[in-house]
Amino acid sequence: MALTHEEVRAIAHLARLQLTDEEVERFAGQLSDVLDYAARLNEVDTSEISPTASVLPMNAPLRPDEVRPCPPRDQLLANAPDPAGGMFRVPRVLELEP
Amino acid sequence: MPEYEAVIGLETHIQLNTKSKIFCACSTDSWRAPPNTHICPICTGLPGVLPSLNRRVVEKALIMAAAMNVGEIAPESYLARKNYFYPDLPKGYQISQYDEPLAGNGSFEFPMPDGNLRRISIIKLHIEEDAGKTVYKNSKRLIDFNRCGVPLVEMVTGPDFRSAEEVGQFLIRLRQLLRWLEISDADMERGQLRCDANVSIRERGQQRLNTKTEIKNVNSIANVRDAVQSEIQRQVREVEAGRKIESWTLGWDDDRGALSKMRSKETEADYRYFREPDLLPIQTSSEDWAATVSQLPELPLARRSRFSADYGIPDYDAGVLTEERSLSEFFEAAVAAHGGDPKRVSNWVMNDVLRLIREQDTSAGELGLRPDELAEIIRLVERGTISNSVGKELLTQVQGSDRTPSQIVEEDGLAQVTDFGELSAAAAQILEANPDQVAAYRGGKSGLIGWFVGQMMQESGGQADPKSARKILEQLLEG
């Protein structure tokens, strides 16, 4: 299952990664190998087997609806590259936003 | 010009009113809270954290599904990661549900103003987490994550609406229902109830669906109605002019009261959904589901029909009395305590109790006036012990008082004066003090009798029985 360069660029764009042409070439090959490896599962007849999301006992433990105090804001903002007014400052991401 | 009909489907987001967030113990109550004060490593997606699902979120979503007439619940449903890149989404994915949602195949029936019922199909209903908020300040883009992880129910309707009016009524009745069930405060201005609308048109009689546009970010029911209406009209104009409808995303501009084109579909993401590996499936046993269904309270529409059928009150009354759950319960308890004509109780509740509720910005449940106290006041008026106006004043006097209405009437001397001698003496005084009016009356202006009765009522502080007062005054004036 060979991925095209276009597909690799589309995937990179979704993850906001910038790839050089050389990287696109290399990752196309690597990603195709990964998909081919996984595709070996297609050889197994799974028509009688229900999908497995987890091998753990299949019941989500539920948490009681109780509020606990949050950590101090400064601590959470400590790793932000550019905090302002108690908020996380971010660069522009959409072409039409104000 | 051919006749067109609109085809509209809604995607609603309902904020569940749990205390804590869906996957962590941060408070959900962040209206007016300083930014980023209700966040933790889990809802901001720091590495190495593990989400854990809030039991009340599942319970409330199941109540919602039961109220939407969902017949069977998925015995096992899965949470999924919806991946997209946006700064208010700190994990880079939203935990939502995708191919195996909590519930599907429901319907919601609601009354239109003309009395007809509309039934809208519910295609699916699932739980998910909310994202944060981008604040634009001095050309800076700032992110407040307080809302991240607040629990939502997403509910998708079929393309069943045929007018903006139907959409508006649906939202009004959905909001009523959510508050009735106490699963959401459903305040649209606070984003607790959100609605995106998919709108297309076709020639009446056709079955196929045409290209639709999507309306987003509308923050009130009136605006949703206006936005849908103006989009239907725009599409008709386009089609009439021989142009094609393009699948735009339109945003509502509150300042202009108009729709405008939003970001292009270039950003229409490939969400790459996959099952959330950090959370196990949600299992709902048939016993849990049966219990949810059986514990569902009587819903507004059913209660409305029952009120008109059982109590013989007009449908209009039944509609007003079932606007809100505690009001409907108040009415029913007052009817039981009164034991007489339910229409009389309905009049008191609709006029006087509702006025108090509005003036004091409260609800029937928190009014501080018990249904049996209202019933007692009505009986005191019916027996003629107190006048109608004293009865109305009693409503506020009983609020929060330890005394019963009868005690207040007795101890404060509020009973109606029907004593002939007492009323005659008062009438004679009024005649003596107003010789001009007496002369005018006797000269033929018999309409002045109302003015004289008014004077009597005023002098007696509303306690004179107006019928007796009128009779006595007439006798004295004629005599």
Chai-1 contact restraints between the chains, C-beta under 6 A:
chainA,res_idxA,chainB,res_idxB,connection_type,confidence,min_distance_angstrom,max_distance_angstrom,comment,restraint_id
A,L14,B,D270,contact,1.0,0.0,6.0,A-B,restraint_1
A,R16,B,F85,contact,1.0,0.0,6.0,A-B,restraint_2
A,A53,B,R275,contact,1.0,0.0,6.0,A-B,restraint_3
A,S54,B,L280,contact,1.0,0.0,6.0,A-B,restraint_4
A,M58,B,P281,contact,1.0,0.0,6.0,A-B,restraint_5
A,N59,B,Q283,contact,1.0,0.0,6.0,A-B,restraint_6
A,A60,B,L53,contact,1.0,0.0,6.0,A-B,restraint_7
A,A60,B,L280,contact,1.0,0.0,6.0,A-B,restraint_8
A,A60,B,I282,contact,1.0,0.0,6.0,A-B,restraint_9
A,L62,B,L53,contact,1.0,0.0,6.0,A-B,restraint_10
A,L62,B,R55,contact,1.0,0.0,6.0,A-B,restraint_11
A,R63,B,S52,contact,1.0,0.0,6.0,A-B,restraint_12
A,R63,B,N54,contact,1.0,0.0,6.0,A-B,restraint_13
A,D65,B,T18,contact,1.0,0.0,6.0,A-B,restraint_14
A,D65,B,K19,contact,1.0,0.0,6.0,A-B,restraint_15
A,D65,B,S20,contact,1.0,0.0,6.0,A-B,restraint_16
A,D65,B,N54,contact,1.0,0.0,6.0,A-B,restraint_17
A,D65,B,R56,contact,1.0,0.0,6.0,A-B,restraint_18
A,V67,B,K19,contact,1.0,0.0,6.0,A-B,restraint_19
A,V67,B,S20,contact,1.0,0.0,6.0,A-B,restraint_20
A,V67,B,A25,contact,1.0,0.0,6.0,A-B,restraint_21
A,V67,B,S27,contact,1.0,0.0,6.0,A-B,restraint_22
A,R68,B,A25,contact,1.0,0.0,6.0,A-B,restraint_23
A,C70,B,C26,contact,1.0,0.0,6.0,A-B,restraint_24
A,C70,B,H38,contact,1.0,0.0,6.0,A-B,restraint_25
A,C70,B,C40,contact,1.0,0.0,6.0,A-B,restraint_26
A,P71,B,C40,contact,1.0,0.0,6.0,A-B,restraint_27
A,R73,B,N36,contact,1.0,0.0,6.0,A-B,restraint_28
A,R73,B,T37,contact,1.0,0.0,6.0,A-B,restraint_29
A,L76,B,I39,contact,1.0,0.0,6.0,A-B,restraint_30
A,A84,B,L142,contact,1.0,0.0,6.0,A-B,restraint_31
A,G86,B,P35,contact,1.0,0.0,6.0,A-B,restraint_32
A,G86,B,N36,contact,1.0,0.0,6.0,A-B,restraint_33
A,M87,B,P35,contact,1.0,0.0,6.0,A-B,restraint_34
A,M87,B,L142,contact,1.0,0.0,6.0,A-B,restraint_35
A,M87,B,I143,contact,1.0,0.0,6.0,A-B,restraint_36
A,M87,B,D144,contact,1.0,0.0,6.0,A-B,restraint_37
A,F88,B,I143,contact,1.0,0.0,6.0,A-B,restraint_38
A,R89,B,K140,contact,1.0,0.0,6.0,A-B,restraint_39
A,R89,B,L142,contact,1.0,0.0,6.0,A-B,restraint_40
A,V90,B,P87,contact,1.0,0.0,6.0,A-B,restraint_41
A,V90,B,R141,contact,1.0,0.0,6.0,A-B,restraint_42
A,V90,B,I143,contact,1.0,0.0,6.0,A-B,restraint_43
A,L94,B,R263,contact,1.0,0.0,6.0,A-B,restraint_44
A,L96,B,R263,contact,1.0,0.0,6.0,A-B,restraint_45
A,P98,B,Y136,contact,1.0,0.0,6.0,A-B,restraint_46
